[in-house]
Amino acid sequence: MRHRIAVIGSGPGGLTFARVLHCHGYPVTVLERDTAPDARPPGGTLDLHEGLGQLALEKAGLLAEFLALSRPEGQAMRILDPTGAVLRDWRPRPDDRANPEIDRGDLRDLLLGPLDVRWGQHVTEVVPGEEGALVRLADGTQEPFDLVVGADGAWSRTRRAVSAVTPHYTGVTFVETSLDDVDTRHPDLARLIGDGSLAVYGVNRGLVAQRNSGGHVKVYAQFRAPLDRYASLDGADAEAVRTRLLDLFDGWAAPVLDLLHHGTTFVHRPLHVLPAPHTWPHVTGVTLLGDAAHLMPPLGAGANLAMLEGAELAEAIATGPGELDDAVRAFEERMWERAGRWGRVTTAGLERLVSPDPAEALVLFDEVQPS
């Protein structure tokens, strides 16, 4: 008997779960709040790790296509100090496939493939029952499933069905902006950034620029601040936000500050996390993966873990010899242990990257970067 299974959310984790089930000929319903794949900007670039995100794509039969789309040169990293002095300039070997980059939109399209996603489905509540769970939608309809997988992100509605825990603020805020057609319009910045990422670290603050494809660059100002310090700023007033950020980074080298001078729109992104580990008493008919289960600082682990979890849960359901509920229980135990470990690592990493001692960021880079 094929169980009725729904996954809520069409991010990397939810789509990987659905795609691996599809590979095994197993039907799955994907419910997504967005009205279409391109309803909003897909976000920045992702580095998919061997043994994590790349392993998940291998399980989905998509690794070769990913390698053709990805940007191995995007693994490059330059680190400067606030005066503009170059501290590190690391470039990958031509055959280095440890963490190649891919735009989120390209990854989404790769995973979507033949999947039938129900767009514009705003889930308001998931209600566990004796033999499954009920999904309630904003339009007043509801639908029963044998298993509901919450892959609906940091502020997951599904999480409420299994856990009362909510994300808490880390004390670090990102403000995101972007540059378009950087190689033509801002060639000096293009050279400064290089082929991959640029990071500049100061006391309790930093500026990071990451190349996406097509000459697009995402820029992140990161700093320690109370949660409400910048809440009153109107994100639509780009000049007011720019002025506040330039004041915050006053005294930094002019070429570095050009990342902010030439930024277009600004988006306020305070960083929230869940406890590490975040566990819950098992609830029949409902489980979580990705940020819904273990929201952590954005240091390269979250999407990778979500994708591998989606692939592993799908395989356990499609090929496991036992009952559906037993497969979910075993999956949760594995996920909690691995995600708890990564959560502690990324939380410690954030403390070192946005630190009173900027040298901590350089030490961290040297610890994790291949020679």
SULMOJO-V93457 format. One record per backbone hydrogen bond with DSSP energy under -1.0 kcal/mol. CO is the residue of the C=O (numbers start at 1). NH is the residue of the N-H. If there is no record, write none. Layout:
CO NH
CO NH
This chain:
4 146
4 147
5 29
6 149
7 31
8 151
11 15
12 16
13 17
14 18
15 19
16 20
17 21
18 22
19 23
20 24
21 26
22 25
29 7
30 118
31 9
32 121
34 120
36 39
44 104
46 102
49 52
49 54
52 56
53 57
54 58
55 59
56 60
57 62
58 61
62 66
63 67
64 68
65 69
66 70
71 74
71 101
72 75
73 76
76 197
77 90
78 199
79 87
79 88
80 201
81 84
82 253
85 81
88 79
90 77
93 96
98 50
100 48
101 71
102 46
103 107
104 108
105 109
106 110
107 111
108 112
109 113
112 115
117 119
118 32
122 138
125 136
127 134
132 129
133 145
134 127
135 143
136 124
136 125
137 140
141 137
143 135
145 133
147 6
148 287
149 8
150 289
153 156
158 161
159 162
159 163
168 273
171 225
172 271
173 223
174 269
175 221
176 267
177 219
178 264
179 217
181 185
182 186
186 190
187 191
188 192
189 193
190 194
196 211
197 78
198 209
199 80
200 207
204 224
205 202
206 222
207 200
208 220
209 198
210 218
213 216
215 182
216 212
217 179
218 210
219 177
220 208
221 175
222 206
223 173
226 229
230 233
234 237
236 238
237 241
238 242
239 243
240 244
241 245
242 246
243 247
244 248
245 249
247 250
249 252
253 257
254 258
256 259
257 260
257 261
258 262
267 176
269 174
271 170
273 168
283 286
285 148
287 150
290 293
290 294
295 274
297 299
301 305
302 306
303 307
304 308
305 309
306 310
307 311
308 312
309 313
310 314
311 315
312 316
313 317
314 318
315 319
316 320
323 327
324 328
325 329
326 330
327 331
328 332
329 333
330 334
331 335
332 336
333 337
334 338
335 339
336 340
337 341
338 342
339 343
340 344
341 345
342 346
343 347
344 348
345 349
346 350
347 351
348 352
349 353
350 354
355 204
357 360
358 361
359 363
360 364
361 365
362 366
363 367
364 368
365 369
